């Protein structure tokens, strides 16, 4: 049985580099992968959006998330991967951890944003740092 692998992505250069790494190392990964994009609900709520426009903003965020997942899917599909696309809404580090643990993934492959560092991660936290310490499976930081 192939291992279940989860790759959380966003629209950052780090996520693109993670996908490129997986493609470069494709002989080490199973052909089936799971891509997850989490719409950060806090960012939606943080903006001063009138209530009557909130549904439109959420709908546009969902469409953008679908397009992003499809972009990565096409890149992976071109080299032979089959992908399950997952789109969720919430706080990314909590959703990634929850899905990884609840769906019993065997490996989490996640990029670490540049410009961070130990002190910044301790003071402000990072998604990669949080999931590294809270998932039950091995984590590959790219």
C-alpha positions as CSV (number, residue, x, y, z in Angstrom):
1,X,0.0,0.0,0.0
2,X,1.3,3.4,-0.9
3,X,1.9,6.0,1.8
4,X,-0.6,8.8,2.1
5,X,1.2,12.1,1.6
6,X,-0.3,15.6,2.3
7,X,1.2,18.7,0.7
8,X,-0.2,22.0,2.0
9,X,0.2,24.8,-0.5
10,X,-0.4,28.5,-0.8
11,X,0.4,31.1,-3.4
12,X,4.0,31.7,-2.1
13,X,7.3,31.1,-3.8
14,X,7.9,28.6,-1.0
15,X,4.9,26.5,-2.1
16,X,6.1,26.5,-5.7
17,X,9.5,25.4,-4.6
18,X,8.0,22.6,-2.6
19,X,6.1,21.4,-5.7
20,X,9.3,21.6,-7.8
21,X,11.1,19.6,-5.1
22,X,8.5,16.9,-5.2
23,X,8.7,16.8,-9.0
24,X,12.5,16.6,-8.9
25,X,12.4,13.8,-6.4
26,X,9.5,12.0,-8.0
27,X,11.2,8.6,-7.9
28,X,11.0,8.9,-4.0
29,X,7.3,9.7,-3.9
30,X,4.2,7.5,-4.6
31,X,2.2,8.5,-7.7
32,X,-0.7,9.6,-5.6
33,X,-0.6,12.9,-3.6
34,X,-3.0,15.1,-1.7
35,X,-2.8,18.8,-2.1
36,X,-4.4,21.1,0.5
37,X,-5.1,24.8,0.3
38,X,-6.5,26.5,3.3
39,X,-8.3,29.9,2.9
40,X,-7.2,31.8,5.9
41,X,-10.4,32.9,7.6
42,X,-8.6,35.4,9.9
43,X,-7.4,37.3,6.8
44,X,-10.9,37.5,5.5
45,X,-12.3,38.7,8.8
46,X,-9.4,41.1,9.4
47,X,-10.2,43.4,6.5
48,X,-12.9,46.0,7.0
49,X,-15.4,44.3,4.7
50,X,-19.1,45.3,4.9
51,X,-21.4,42.4,5.7
52,X,-23.2,42.6,2.4
53,X,-19.9,42.0,0.6
54,X,-18.6,39.2,2.8
55,X,-20.2,36.4,0.8
56,X,-18.7,37.8,-2.4
57,X,-15.3,38.0,-0.9
58,X,-15.5,34.4,0.4
59,X,-16.7,33.2,-3.0
60,X,-13.8,34.9,-4.7
61,X,-11.4,33.4,-2.2
62,X,-12.8,29.9,-2.9
63,X,-12.4,30.4,-6.7
64,X,-8.8,31.7,-6.2
65,X,-8.1,28.6,-4.0
66,X,-9.5,26.3,-6.7
67,X,-7.4,28.0,-9.4
68,X,-4.2,27.7,-7.2
69,X,-4.8,24.0,-6.5
70,X,-5.5,23.4,-10.2
71,X,-2.2,25.1,-11.1
72,X,-0.2,22.8,-8.9
73,X,-2.3,19.8,-10.0
74,X,-1.4,20.5,-13.7
75,X,2.3,20.7,-12.9
76,X,2.2,17.4,-11.0
77,X,0.0,15.7,-13.5
78,X,2.4,16.5,-16.3
79,X,5.0,14.2,-14.6
80,X,2.6,11.4,-13.8
81,X,1.2,12.2,-10.4
82,X,-2.5,11.7,-9.5
83,X,-3.7,14.3,-7.1
84,X,-6.6,14.6,-4.7
85,X,-7.4,18.3,-4.2
86,X,-8.6,19.6,-0.9
87,X,-9.9,23.1,-0.2
88,X,-10.7,24.2,3.3
89,X,-11.4,27.4,5.3
90,X,-10.0,28.2,8.7
91,X,-6.7,28.9,10.4
92,X,-4.1,27.2,8.2
93,X,-1.9,25.7,10.9
94,X,-4.9,24.3,12.8
95,X,-6.6,22.9,9.6
96,X,-3.4,21.3,8.3
97,X,-2.7,19.7,11.7
98,X,-6.3,18.5,12.1
99,X,-6.5,17.0,8.6
100,X,-3.1,15.3,8.8
101,X,-3.9,13.7,12.1
102,X,-7.6,12.8,11.5
103,X,-7.0,11.3,8.0
104,X,-3.9,9.5,9.2
105,X,-1.5,10.7,6.7
106,X,1.9,9.0,6.6
107,X,3.9,12.0,5.6
108,X,3.5,15.8,5.5
109,X,5.6,17.7,3.0
110,X,5.6,21.4,3.7
111,X,7.7,24.4,2.7
112,X,9.1,26.8,5.2
113,X,8.9,30.4,4.2
114,X,12.2,32.3,3.9
115,X,12.8,35.2,6.1
116,X,11.7,33.5,9.2
117,X,14.0,32.1,11.8
118,X,14.0,30.7,15.2
119,X,13.4,33.9,17.1
120,X,10.6,35.0,14.7
121,X,9.0,31.5,14.9
122,X,9.1,31.5,18.7
123,X,7.6,35.0,19.0
124,X,5.1,34.9,16.2
125,X,4.9,31.3,15.2
126,X,4.8,29.8,11.8
127,X,2.6,27.3,10.1
128,X,5.5,24.9,9.4
129,X,6.8,25.2,12.9
130,X,3.4,24.6,14.4
131,X,2.5,21.6,12.3
132,X,6.0,20.1,12.8
133,X,5.3,19.9,16.5
134,X,1.7,18.9,16.4
135,X,1.2,16.2,13.7
136,X,1.6,12.6,14.5
137,X,3.4,11.6,11.2
138,X,6.8,12.5,9.9
139,X,7.2,16.0,8.4
140,X,9.5,16.8,5.5
141,X,10.4,20.5,5.5
142,X,11.4,21.8,2.1
